[in-house]
Every structure is written in structure tokens, then in C-alpha cells.
Amino acid sequence: MRSPSRPTLSAAGFTLLEIMVVVTMIGLLCAIAVPAYRKLQRRSVNTLTSNELRVASGALEYYVTDKGIWPPDGDGGIPAELIGYLPPPDRWNKPTPIGGSWSWSINTDGAAAALRINNFTALDDQIAAIDQMIDNGDTSSGTLFRSGQSLIYVLQQ
């Protein structure tokens, strides 16, 4: 026979305290994960930008080796003469990973030949990180430097 002193109750759900603990843990995980995700995303953009600068400079150097002269510069964008040298050609008429547009110039900014990213939207620390990947980390000197809102990659002095 059963004792009538204690009725049996079945657990039907979570207590308010248990729910608050779980919500707090999820909040803490998000507070850790979001900055790490943003840092990883920025590093990806920096790597993509530095790789695209290297690819474009390689195509330009291949062009000058093939033709004997640098392609003519224009009002902006990448010269049409480079279409066969750049993979994929339509990529270079779109905004760069750090915002802004690609440009090519000869005999400007103290360089005989330079690849440019004009009107970029990246922050100073991001530009310095890209410079560190390619050059010396100093955005005021070297083969990759900043001039206003342009990032200039010198191919020939």
C-alpha cells in the first residue's frame, strides 16, 4: 500500500532559474563568437586584397615582359590591353574587397608604374595589415603606400 503523505509529481518543464542560466550562457558565447568572427572576416578581406594586388601586379609584369612597355593608363579601371592577362577579367571592373575601385597609372605619385585602389573604405589598421602582408607595414613608405584615400602599389620606381 502506498503512503498518502506525499503525492507524486511529474516534472513538466524547466524552472525559471534554469532558463535564465541557459540564456546567460548563450549570451556569453555570442559575446565571444561575434568579435572572433569579425576578426576572421577582416583577415579574409585583407588576404583577398593582398592576393588580388599580387595577381594584378603579376599580370602587369607579364604584360611588360611580353610587350616591352607598360600598358597606357586611363581615367580609371584596368586597361583593356590587360584583359587576356588577368583572371577573370570582369573582376577588375567591380569594387575591390576593401571598397573603392582599381586603377592603373604610369608616371604619377613618384612611380613609373603603379597599381592603385582609389576611394577605399577600409580603416587605417586594416590598410596597415594589408601593407604588412605585402610590404613593410608602414603605409607612408615602401612599395605599398597610402596617399589620401588611395592605396598605391609601386611596380617600378
N, C-alpha and C positions, 0 to 999 in steps of 0.2 A: 504494500500500500504506500502511496505517495504522501509526503508530508505537505500539508496545506499551508505551511508558514511562508514559503517562498514561491511565488508564481514564476513560471519560466517565460523569459522574454527573448525574442529573437532579434539579432542586430539587423536593423533595417537600412542603415546608411552611415555616413560619416558624421562625426561631430564637427561643430564649427571650428574648433581648435585645429583639428586635422586638416580641414580645408584651408585654413589660414597658413598653416605650415607649408603646405604644398604650393600655394600661390606665392609665398615668400621665396621658396626655393626656385621656382620658375623665374621670378623677377631677378634674383641674383644671377642665375645662369644667363639670362638675357643681358644683364649689365656687363657680364664678362664677354659674351659672344659678339655683341654688336661692335664694340671697338676693334676687336680682333679681326672681324670680317672686313671692316672699313680699311684697316691697315693692309690686309691681304689684297683687297681690291685696288688700293692705291699702288701697291708694289707691282701688281699686274699691269696697270696702266703705265707705270714708269718703265717696266721691262719692254712692253709693247712699243712705246715711243722710242726707246733707245735702239731696239731692233729695227724699227722702220727707218730711223736715221741711218743705221748701218747699211740696210738694204738699198736705200736710195743713194747713199754715197758710193756704194759698190757699183751700182748701175751707172752712175755718172762717171766714175773712174774707168769702167769698162768702155763707156761711150768714147771718152777722150783717148783711150788706148786704140780703139777701133778706128776713129775718125781723125785723130790727130789734133783736134781742137775741142774746147768746151762747147756745149750747146748754147745758143743765144738765150739771153734772159728775156723776160717779158713783163707784162703788167701784173703777173701773179700766176700761181699754179706751176705745174711742172711742164716743161717744154714738150711739144708734140713729138719732137725728134726722139724722145726717150721712151715712147710707147712700146717699142719692141724690146726694150732693155729692162723695164720694170715689171715685176709680177705683183698682183694683177693690175693692169693699167688704170682701171676705174677707181681703185683705192686712193689714188693720189689726188683726185679731184674732190674728195669728201673731207670733212673736218678731221683733224688729227686726234689721236687719243686724249690729248690734253687741251682740246679745243683749238680754235684757230684754223688757219689754212697753210698748206705747203706753198713754198715759193723757192725760186732759184734765181740767184743773182751772180753776175760777174763784175769784177772791178768796183765793188762797193764795200763799205764797212771795213776798209783796210785789207780786204781779201781779194785775190784774183778770182776765186771761185768759192761760193758758199751756198749751202742749203739752209733754208730758213723755215721756221714755223712762226707765222705772224698772228698777232692778236690772240695768243693762248689765254686760257682761263685758269690754269693751274696756279697754285700758291707757291711762294718762294721756296719753302722747304721741299716741295715736290720737284721744282726745277733744279735745286741743288742735288737732290738724289739722282736725277737723270744725268746731271753733269758728272756725278761721282761714278756712274756706270760707264760712261764714255770717256771722260777726261780726268780732270784733277779735283773735281768737287767745288771749284771756285768759279762762280758764274760771271765773274768780272774779267777773267782772262782764260787763255788756253785755246784749244781748237773748238770747244763748245762754250759759247758765252751768251750773256743776255744783253740786249740793247733795247731798253723800254719794254714793250710787250712783244718783242721778237726774240726768239731763240735762234742763234746763228751757229751753224756747224761749218767751220772752215775746212775746205778740201785742199786749197792751195793758197799760200800767202802771197 
